[in-house]
Amino acid sequence: MNFENFQLEYVVVVMAAMILYLLYYVFTKDSDYTRNIRSVASVVEDLNKELFYVKKKLSDTQKNIKENSQRMNDEEIYQEIERSVYDMVQPLSIALKQMQNNINEIDAQIESRISSLESGVKQISIPSSIHGNDDEKIISLFKQGVSLETISKELHISKPEVEFVLKINKIK
C-alpha cells in the first residue's frame, strides 16, 4: 500500500504543480492582456479627444461660413471677384500698352532707316561712262595682264570703275 500511497502522493504533487503552473500562466497572460487593453484604451481616449476637437473645429467653421455667407450675397461676391480680377489685370494692360508704344517707335525707326537706305541706293548708280564695249575692253586688257591703273588711263575712266566692272563679271 505504500507504493500506492507513494504513487497517489506523486500524482497529487504533479497535479498541484500543474495547477500552480496553470495559475501562473493565466496570471501572466492576464497581466499582458490587461496591459494591452490599457494601451488600447489610451489610444481610444486620445482618438476620442482628437475627434472632439475636430467636431468642434468643424462646427466653428460651419458657423463662420454661415455668418460670412449671410453677410455677402451673390451680387456682392461677383463684384468683389470682378474688382480683384481688375486689380490683377490692370498692371498687365498698362505694360501691354507700353510694349505696343515701344513696338510702334521701333517700327517707325526701321521705316526711316529703310527709306534712307533706299534713297542712298538710288543715289549710287552705275557709272555712265561704262558701256558694254568698255566692259569687254577692260576684261580683255586685264586678261592680257595690263594693270588697273593703265586700263583706267587708257580708257579714260576711274580705277574704282575698272574694279567694279571686274567684280561684276567675277573676274577679280
PyMOL commands that set and color helices and strands:
alter all, ss='L'
color gray80, all
select helices_A, chain A and resi 2-71+74-123+132-143+148-155+159-168
alter helices_A, ss='H'
color red, helices_A
deselect
rebuild
show_as cartoon
